[in-house]
Each structure stands twice: as structure tokens, then as C-alpha cells.
Amino acid sequence: MRIVLAILVLTVICIAPVPGTGELRAATIVSLTASAPTTLFSRTVAVESPRLRLTGMIESGDAERLRELLDKLRELAPQRSGMPLATIELSSVGGDLSEGVRIGELLRNYRVVAVVRKQDLCLSACALALLGGNTVRTGGAYPFDCNVEVGGKVAFHNFFLDRSHLRRLTSDDPIASRLQGFADGRSGAAMLIKYAADMGLPPSFAANLMARPVEEFQYVETIGEFLALNLCPIGLERPRLPLSHQAANVCNNSLATPAPLSSVIVGQIEPPRVRQYMLERVQDGLNAARARGKLADQLATWSVMRSKEEVERLYDDLRAAGVALPEIVGQTFEVAVNEAGRVRVACYVSLSSTDPDRYEVVLQGTRGLTEAVRKPPANARRLFLYDRQAVANRRPPSDDAERVVIDIEDRQTSPLGSRQLPTRDALRR
């Protein structure tokens, strides 16, 4: 049954004007009707979900008002298992640090997806709130749980103290002023560090943020930044790169420590013998571990390699048993790394040529095949097809000079090394 929501508006007092806009209106949270533009969110379940929009400065009291609104949504539209409660669009130049953190916590706890549209800005406290709205539904698929439309601007900056508020608290006592400022700064830093940890962000996030000048914004631009912040861009197409380059990127993004692209060597495994080639790698791992048993004996005597049907049956059985073997979904590549003249196989990657979110990767360990160390986001697996330094969403040009950015394709134009894969007979000679 289609859910009809009344428009609910929450207002708060703004804390500062933005240059060039004149007097600000109070921050507002409204529900969007079914007739509102849905942009890329065209799937039925996404359109039927309640959609909200938050605009204006974030001020004290906004989180509580949002909580009241979300409680009402729960009553009107009980949340379905594995689905977000709602989607909220964010458009704000920032405001109160602690309130932005509380809003982010609410979005996480109530399972609300936060989105920044391509015409919007989400800065400072708004960007912190956005981090809490990265909920992924069961079986998340691109782009329904992604957060930033290409063109939308998201940026963080270091927090600062409100001088007028501090002056009211400390009157004319300079010692009290310094003590209060130190206490407030310590409190803000602790809040930021805890919030980052709760959101699953790397420890470097809070450290890098607090080390920056307060007037310097850190925009979310590169693939690596999207991945580190658990965000994903809406409108990101498959990179215009050969599948071999994409396989190298998938491998690099799956490793604990990425390798320089200039040292990567890629070879394609011939389609008719992909499964047999991978079973040979399983045998190599068993030999390295000096394993004994029926499987080791079968592989050693090649009793299962007599026909294509037997190879496919054993391959599927081993995958079902939990052996780290990739599902063959398209062209399959062996990705190696040249380390000071010594070539070491790092990954095996199989990619679909039609679906950018469908690929499989396993790593080559010292004792055989293993699962990937780092996993792609469930709602945007295509991010792993890119180099982490590739720019997915350019920041606004500065007022004094145009910033030189690295294009998504230009970043990876240097040719990768090609690898002639050895056959089992060649290894025996």
C-alpha cells in the first residue's frame, strides 16, 4: 500500500550568515512527496520509501527534532527487514559540531540513507552527519544506497570555538577563558575521535582533520577517499580501461598493501582452461603444505583432469566446500607484482564484461589461495575497478587558481606489463 506522508517542517535558529546569501533562513527538514524528482532512485522500493530533505545551518536542537520526525515515520511506515527507514537529502554549509555528530548517529541507528544531490553542498557538520547515513539494504545494489551524486560537494574541516559563546562564559577572566577553551577543544576532539571509530573510519581520519587549518576544506574527491569514508558516488560509470587494467585495480584494492601500478604484470588465462589452471594452483598450495589425502592424491595423479566435466565438477565442489576459488564470471586474469626483479603472483581476478559490479578475486598466498584482505562495498563494488588515486568527484575550482586534478582515465594510462602464463608442461620441464 502506498504511503502518503504529510509534510513535516522543523525550524531552528541559524548561527551565522553565509557570505553572499544575505540573511539565512532557519534550518529546515521536510518530507518530499511522491511527485518530487527521484533522480537515479527509480527502483520501486526506493520510490516508496519516505524521502526527507534537510537544508540550512545545523544548530542545537536539530537532532532531537529529527529524532521526533523519524519516530513518526516509524509509526506511519514500519521498517521492513533489511531495508532503510528513509532517505534524507542533505544540503548545508555546516553548523554545530556536536549536533552534526548526533544527527549522524541518528541516521545510523534508525537506518536512514543520506544523500547529497549534484546541485548541493554538504560541508563541515553536515559532512559528519552524512557519514552516519551509509546504510546498505540487504542485497544492496548500485546506486540505491550510495551517497553523493557526481557534482555534489562534500567537504570536512577542523572544528573551531565560537568566540562570542566563550566570551559569555568567561567574562573578563583570561585564565578562565583559556581553561574553558582548552576543555572545549579537548571535548570536541574526543567527540570526533569516538564518532569516527563508531563509524568504522580509519584512525587517520580524525588526526588529519584536526591537523588542518580551520579555513582549509578537505573535499571527498578520489576513489580512495570514498572507500575510506564508506561513501560511494552516484553516477559513476565503469572506467574506460582495458579489462586487464581493471583486473589490476581490483587486485590492488583487495591487497593489504597495494603495489605501484608500474610494477604490476597482468596475464589473461585462456578461457577453456581457466578452471584447470586454478585447480593446478590448488595443487601447488597442497604441495607447499605437504598435504596428504584423497584430494591431494587425485590432483597429483591428474585423475580428475581427464575431462572438462570432471574439472568443472571438482571446481564447483571445492568452491562449495569453502576453498578460495573465484567464480568464473568472464575474462580471468593472473595479476603479478615485480618486486626488485622477482615476479610474485598476487591475485586471480575474473570480471564480467557487462556488469561492472560483478567480479571475483582471490589472493595468492605463500601456502595457497586465500580470500581478499579488503572487501569492496556491497552497494558499489565497481569502486574497486578504479585506482584509489583516481578523481571521481572534482572539488570546486579555487578563487585564485584552477586546481590541477588527475582524471579517472589519465591516472592509469601507463601500460601494464603483460605476463605469459606458464602451462603445467612448461613447469615440469
Sequence and secondary structure as in RCSB ss.txt:
>XXXX:A:sequence
MRIVLAILVLTVICIAPVPGTGELRAATIVSLTASAPTTLFSRTVAVESPRLRLTGMIESGDAERLRELLDKLRE
LAPQRSGMPLATIELSSVGGDLSEGVRIGELLRNYRVVAVVRKQDLCLSACALALLGGNTVRTGGAYPFDCNVEV
GGKVAFHNFFLDRSHLRRLTSDDPIASRLQGFADGRSGAAMLIKYAADMGLPPSFAANLMARPVEEFQYVETIGE
FLALNLCPIGLERPRLPLSHQAANVCNNSLATPAPLSSVIVGQIEPPRVRQYMLERVQDGLNAARARGKLADQLA
TWSVMRSKEEVERLYDDLRAAGVALPEIVGQTFEVAVNEAGRVRVACYVSLSSTDPDRYEVVLQGTRGLTEAVRK
PPANARRLFLYDRQAVANRRPPSDDAERVVIDIEDRQTSPLGSRQLPTRDALRR
>XXXX:A:secstr
         EE       TTS S    EEEEE TTS  TT  SHHHHHS EEEEES B TTHHHHHHHHHHHHHH
HS   TTS SEEEEEEB  B HHHHHHHHHHHHHTTEEEEB TT EEETHHHHHHHH     TT  TTTT  EET
T EEEE      HHHHHHHHTT HHHHHHHHHHHHHHHHHHHHHHHHHTT  THHHHHHHTS TT  EE  BHHH
HHHTT  EET    SS HHHHHHHHHHHHSSS   GGGEEEEEE GGGHHHHHHHHHHHHHHHTT  SHHHHHHH
HTTT SSHHHHHHHHHHHHHTT       SEEEEEEEEETTEEEEEEEEEE SS TT EEEEEEETTEEE  SS 
  TT GGGGGS TT BSS     SSS      TTGGG S  EE     HHHHH 
